[in-house]
Structure formats: C-alpha cells, structure tokens
C-alpha cells in the first residue's frame, strides 16, 4: 500500500513551499492555508513564523 507523504511544493511555492505542500496534502487551496498561517502568525506574535521555518527545514522538498 502506498503511504501518503507530505512534501514542500515546487508548483505552489511562495517562500519555502510549506503551505503549498500542506494544501496539496489535504487537497485544500494553498491560499487558504497561507491566510490561516498569516492570521495565526499575527495572533501568536510570530511564534507561527518560527514553526513555519522549522517545518521548512524538516519537511523534504518534492521530488
């Protein structure tokens, strides 16, 4: 059985491709993910931005 994996997107990339990859994984428009991350970043005083860049380091790039 083929396991579904999350990757950083190459087609839907703005900064590092994390939001695009999450959008592709959950089959959601990446723009909605970006808006949610931006809102969470404002509400969390930047903690979400730190989590984004940690995810950019941990999540592998799309093949």
C-alpha positions as CSV (number, residue, x, y, z in Angstrom):
1,X,0.0,0.0,0.0
2,X,1.3,3.4,-1.0
3,X,1.6,5.7,2.0
4,X,0.7,9.4,1.5
5,X,3.5,11.7,2.5
6,X,3.8,15.5,2.9
7,X,6.3,17.4,0.8
8,X,7.2,21.1,0.3
9,X,5.6,22.0,-3.0
10,X,7.5,23.2,-6.1
11,X,4.5,24.4,-8.1
12,X,2.7,26.3,-5.2
13,X,5.7,27.9,-3.7
14,X,5.8,31.4,-2.3
15,X,8.6,31.3,0.3
16,X,9.6,27.7,1.0
17,X,6.6,25.7,-0.2
18,X,5.3,24.6,3.1
19,X,1.8,26.0,2.8
20,X,1.6,24.7,-0.8
21,X,2.6,21.3,0.3
22,X,0.1,21.2,3.2
23,X,-2.6,22.4,0.8
24,X,-1.8,19.6,-1.7
25,X,-1.7,17.0,1.1
26,X,-5.1,17.9,2.4
27,X,-6.5,18.8,-1.1
28,X,-7.2,22.4,0.0
29,X,-6.4,25.7,-1.8
30,X,-2.9,26.8,-0.6
31,X,-4.1,30.4,-0.4
32,X,-6.5,29.4,2.4
33,X,-3.5,27.8,4.2
34,X,-1.4,30.9,3.7
35,X,-4.2,33.1,5.1
36,X,-4.6,30.9,8.1
37,X,-0.8,30.9,8.7
38,X,-0.7,34.7,8.4
39,X,-3.6,35.1,10.8
40,X,-2.0,32.7,13.3
41,X,1.3,34.5,12.9
42,X,-0.3,37.8,13.9
43,X,-2.2,36.3,16.8
44,X,0.7,34.3,18.2
45,X,3.2,37.3,18.0
46,X,5.4,35.5,15.5
47,X,5.6,32.0,17.0
48,X,3.8,30.6,14.0
49,X,6.5,32.1,11.8
50,X,9.1,30.2,13.8
51,X,7.1,27.0,13.3
52,X,6.9,27.7,9.6
53,X,10.6,27.9,9.2
54,X,11.2,24.8,11.4
55,X,8.7,22.9,9.1
56,X,10.6,24.2,6.0
57,X,13.8,22.6,7.4
58,X,12.1,19.3,8.5
59,X,9.7,18.6,5.6
60,X,11.5,17.3,2.5
61,X,11.3,19.0,-0.9
62,X,9.0,17.4,-3.5
63,X,10.8,15.0,-5.8
